[in-house]
Amino acid sequence: MKALVSFFFLSTVLLCIHLWCPVTASSMKNETDRLALIALKDGITHDPLGMLSSWNDSLHSCWWSGVYCSPRHVHRVTQLNLFSYGLVGPLSPHIGNLAFLRTIVLQNNSFHGKVPSEIGGLFRLRVLVLSNNSFEGMIPTNLTNCFELRELNPIDNKLEDNIIEELGSLLKLTALGLSSNNLTGKNPTSLGNLSSLTRLSTAFNTLEGSIPEELGRTSLGFIQLGFNRLTGTIPSSLYNLSNMRYFLLGTNQLEGSLSQDMGVAFPHLWRLDLSKNRFTGPVPVSLSNASMLQYIYLISNRFTGQVPPNLGRLQNLRAINMVENHLGSSRGDDLSFIDSLANCTQFQRMAFSNNFLKDPLASTIANFSTQLFWIDLEFNQIHGTIPSGVENLVNLTYLDLDGNQLTGSIPSNIGRLYKMQELGLYGNRLSGRIPSSLCDVMSLQLDGNIFEGEIPTSLQTLRGLEYLDLSCNKFSGRIPTFLGDLPFLTYLNLSFNELEGEVPSVKANVTISIEGNNNLCGGLPKLHLPTCVTSSSGKKRKRLSTKLLIPIIIATLSLSLLALFFIIRLRRKKMRNNASFAQSSNGERG
């Protein structure tokens, strides 16, 4: 019996131990996570939104703001998401004690100091997002111990030194974002080991050297290496990345020509940006094969030849910008691509300024998508007239045709473009008169043409006008006084015309130029013009001259009469003398 009691007692004790131990162990583990979170909170020097106010003993730590736990591991912390909490301070190294963490998101805060190396001990970590903070120093090398890491994103911080080669050992990494830091050195060739890598961004640093050929072994669909100092050519291996959607290499020192099969190699391409490099050769005609392409930016390169004429096949195209290249041909016919762009129903922006395009401006431009709001064709060799149907582009806000060889007049119905903000027609051969109705633009540049007639009074309706240049034309008549009343005007250039009369007063903050008009007067003292002769001053001078004229006439008549009197008297005296002389002569002879 005693043996049986002892057996049951022992069994009961063992059962209690069995039931108690897990609770105690889980409590101890849970306490470890709670203490780590408290240490993280204690490191915060400013919590302007009070986002961590729930981090206290009144709630279980799994219910704290931004903290997520896993029921599988007895409420251990698996996610820490403090996105946009506005927190300020260093990141506590105790974060390394949250051993079950899989996700850390600290984006859009003001954490500073170094990234704690203790994060490298979080072997379950899959996502580490530290973007838009002020972390500094090097990328911890022991982050490469986080073999489960899929996403590493410390974009927009103050990290410095080289990109560590060891990142190439994170074989499960799919996204690596290191943009907008102070990183130097090269893009590591070891990144080619990351066969699962789909997104790579190292832009806005000071990286040098060439683009690694090894990147062609990855699965990249997004590559952003712009705003560095990269040199060399685009590796041919990159054209093997058939899933490429974003190909962004702008603002470097890259050179060479593009593969003419680029559009075939990248059939899913959405955005292409190779701006501000040194690329040469023709723009690939095959780009029209990338049927999903929406944005093409090839600004400031040395591309030559014609713009691909079949871009209209890109039904999703929204913007194309090829300004500052050497596009154009000796035979002309360089604007034929405009005909095809009329098929792009979502087209919004077109810019080809500073090239050598020769051709009349096609009337099909009037058939463009009504979503089009930007046309920039300045400084080419475009001739002919401005198509009259341009008023159909009802959402157009910017039209710049400066520095071409356009003739004829401004279409009279251009005033229907009610959303227009900037109209630039400088340096052409346009003539006639300014249309009586113009849209309420902010900037109007008509200088360097052959416009004539008076400055139209309709300009007074442009209440938002800030910049007006009518210089180097043949405008005549007086300068309208309403120009001085335009509330936002800051620049007014009327120089080298045939204007006359008084210059109206303008506000002190207005930069005004009127030289080259020889019959102007008055205005601000800084213009150094002669004083105007007004009608009232003319009448006053007339009255004064009349008052002075009468005495002068009287004095003149008096002097004349007096002179006549003396002349007559002298003649009579002379005659008497002659008579006396004759009588004396006769007496002597007798």
C-alpha angles and dihedrals in degrees: 000000000000088000090053092049090047089050093052091044091051091046091050092050092048090048091050091048089049092050096040100046098064091049092051093045093048090047090052091049091046089050090054091057093044092051091048090053091048089052089051090051092047089057092058111099097187132024102176095176096044090236093151095049090106091059096100141101094272090079134042108256091244087066095052117118112274094008121116126184135196120237089205093066100043095269098311115165110260102163133038111186115175095157113169095349091141091232121168127201143057123311109250116239086224086083084084088069092067089091096175096053115133099166132038117179116175097153121153101018135109102251112154140180124054127332103255111252087214088080085074088071094062097100094177094053114127105162127038114175115175099153126149099022133106102255113153141186126049130330103263108255092213090066082090086074088071093088093171093058113131101167129033114179122166092149118160102022135111100262115150145186124048130332101255117246089219090076085081089073094065092094096175094054113126101168128036119178119179100149126138100027134108097262121152137185123049140317100266117247087218089076085079087073090068098091091171095052110124102162127044125172124171097148127139097035132102099259120155139188129053132315107267113253086213091073087080088075093063130081095244118167094160122044122170114175098146130134097037133101099261118157138189129048134307106276112246089227091069089068086068090069096097093175092062112139104158117038105177119168101140127148102028134105098260119147144180129071130300123250107265087219093058093117090052093045092050104038092159096048115144104171131023120187120171096146125152100020133108102259117153138188129052127328105254111261087205091074086092087070091066091084094182095054112130107164130037117183117176098150122163104006133117101257115155138192128042129329107256105270095212100062088116088080087074097089092179096050112134106165139015123183122178101151121155101026134114097256118154140073136241093241095054121220087123099142098059089109088070090070091059095044088065085076093062101096094189097045113139112159136034125177127171102147123150098031134109100256113157123191141086114280103262118240088225087080084082088064095058121123112287085231089072110115104160132055119169116174100142123148101022130111098261114152138180125060135313106266111252093221093066089104088074089075091086096175096050111133101164127041117169120175097151121150101022134112100257119154137188125048136307109271107261093225096055086106088078089077092093095172095054113128103168128032116180121184099147121149102017132112098254117149143176124061133321109261113261091235122051130168117256095267126177094213127033118179115180098145123133098035136101100258114151143182128057123325100264119247088222088082088076088075090066094092093164095052113134104161125038123172119175096152126138097029134103101261113153140184127049128330107254113246092221090074087075090054100054101118100216102032112130102158128044123171118179098151125142100023132110098261123147143183131042122346108232121234117266132189118277093246093058117104104218131185123185105154118137094044104107100190101056126113141175121020127120117345091242089067090065094216125155119263114267120247104232125197093249094054089048092055091048092052089047091054091048093049091050091052091050095043097062096057089044092053091047092048091048092050091046092051090047093051091046090050090048091050092053092046092052091046092050091050092051091048091050091049092052091049090051092050093050090049092052094051093050090051093053091050093055093052091051 
